[in-house]
Amino acid sequence: MGGRFCRGNCSRALRSLVRRKQVDSIHAQREGHHQLARRLSVFDLVAIGVGSTVGVGVYTLVATVAREYAGPALTISFLIAAVAAALSAFCYAELACRFPSAGSAYHYTYICVGEGVAWLIGWSLILGYTVGGSAVARGISPNLALFFGGEDELPSFLARHTIPAALVVIVTVLLCIGIKKSSMAQTIVTTIHVSAMIFIIAAGGYIGFKTGWVGYELPNGYFPYGITGMLGGSAVVFFLYIGFDSVTSTAEEVKNPQRDLPVGTGVALSICCISHTLVSIVIVGLVPYYALDPDTPISSTFAHYGMRWAVYILTTGAVMALCSSLMGLILPQPRILMAMARDGLLPSFFGDINRHTQVPVNSTVITGVLAAALAFFMDVSQLAGMVSVGTLLAFTTVAVSVLILRYVPPDEVPLTSGLQGSIGLVTSQFYNDLRGTASTEIESSVVSSGGDDQPLIETSESSTEDNIKQRIFLCVGILILAPAASVGGHSSMVRSTLCGLAGVPVLGSLAVLAYIGQDNARHDFGHAGGFQCPFVPFLPVACILVNTCLLVSLPLVTWFRVSIWMLIGALVYIFYGRSHSSLKGAVYVPAAYAQ
């Protein structure tokens, strides 16, 4: 008896992890619920995306990554991260057009994969955006100090730890005023710091050609830390390219999401890639990587060549870049918290939208408080890797979601507990239709649980679908494990052998995905008429491979910190989210019988 009870509880717990919501959550559209304001144009999206990415890396992480990971190969690290981001951007663009609602990767994963994975993605994005905003805010102090002649000359009220926290508070207040006003402020500061970036590239390039690029003439070569170090550097700087994720998080506030989201994402990522690549070429070429100042690499480099007057231009650009990046990193998190609260996985407090400003003020304030606290106490070098883990996990699940959408788009609709009285009629009609179907076409039908003790209607077609699902998840599992086996502290021979052995199942998995054929139902799933990811399954598979390689390149201490956060998230879901989910007790029926 006890064993049966335990098995029942385990079965219900497992089913809760895979329950999926509709494209347009009824909880986001219920009567009396205030919606986010649709006021953003494609120009606003580009400003948000560019402001979230361009500039922050060269002002905070260039020296750290060059000195500790990549050396002169910093440019290649930036390019690898850009390629990984571009692959993910294609996947994001399709899902953002099909599911234009707040929540970004969390929202897409909940629709395509299931509640358990969606929760972990949302939880990891909360960490990523909070930590990312704190890391950016911490970069403001050393740059602002240059206006006063150095950090020792800073006034007492502008202490190193006080400035970042105060800046986070100011940005939080601005974001609470309204999305349109905050996007206008984002546009202004982005224009200023992009102009400073152009100055860095032009002036630095002139000095480099004049002096012979002394930073590249080193005895230990272009890869002082090897290929592993270069990949590790790519994983660290990857979070510099997450601006397009900030763009997709505003999907519910875009006037024309099907048209504007792909354009805004593509333009923002292109500008980011070009600017970061050119600046990294200039900086590591002017000064040997080991001589870069860890706090102010750009300004100190120009001062090294006697251009002290340029410090004021660069400092202004740096301060504006950090402010716009901070706004772009704090902006998405309240919307993710709001989406999770709408689905019942977090308290409704986080989902409240202000009647006048039409933004989630409660979530924005909580985000600002957490980011300010981290910016006051923690160091940038401890934070960057944690941001990359959350972002890479989200990007990987987005690629998996595209594969699921193309091959096995969900064909069941969850009916909430308020519609329980109609379930019997739906089931009866379903079986009446089955009686008129040839036994050779439908061999059997079963009824299983979709909620804690509610039925889920399935047919033999479901078993075929399950087989396809199993093959897709098996392929994805192999794709994830293969890079993990090939990266590590092994000798070159062992690593080559592992890569060769892993290449066989990877190619086999890709062949299986290409052979299966995509489901025609994908054309009608979600909002049609928007951007579609090209080269499926090859592009999503490449996205999964690259993201996994970057993930396993991160140091163990970063994974240890993230694991603690994930464990906390699992406990929150077990003791609150699972039992308060809006899908608790929902009944799943085929979409054809939903009416």
Protein Blocks (a to p, Z undefined) as FASTA:
>chain_A
ZZmmmmmmmmmmmmmmmpccdfbdfklmgghiacdddfbcfklmmmmmmmmmgojlmmmm
mmmmmmmmnmmmlmmmmmmmmmmmmmmmmmmmmmmmmmgcehijmmmmmmmnommlmmmm
mmmmmmmmmmmmmmmmmmmmmmmmmmnopaklpcfklcfklmmmmmmmmmmmmmmnomkl
mmmmmmmmmmmmmmmmmmmmmmmmmmmmmnopamlmcfkbjblnojmlmmmmmmmmmmmm
mmmmmmmmmmmmcfblmlmmmmmmmmmmmmmmmmmmmmmmmmmmmpcfklpcfklmmlmm
mmmnopamlmmmmmmmmmmmmmmmmmmmmmmmmmmmmmmmmnopacfklmpccfklopaf
klmmmmmmmmmmmmmmmcfklmmmmmmmmmmmmmmmmmmmmmmmmmmgcfbdcddfklmm
mmmmmmmmmmmmmmmpcfklmmbdcdddfblmpccdddfklmmmmmmmmmmmmmmmmmmm
mmmmmgcjddfklmmmmmmmmmmmmmmmmmmmmmnopafklmmgcjehiacdehiaklmm
mmmmmmmmmmmmpcfklmmmmmmmmmmmmmmmmmmmmmmpckgoiacddfklmZZ
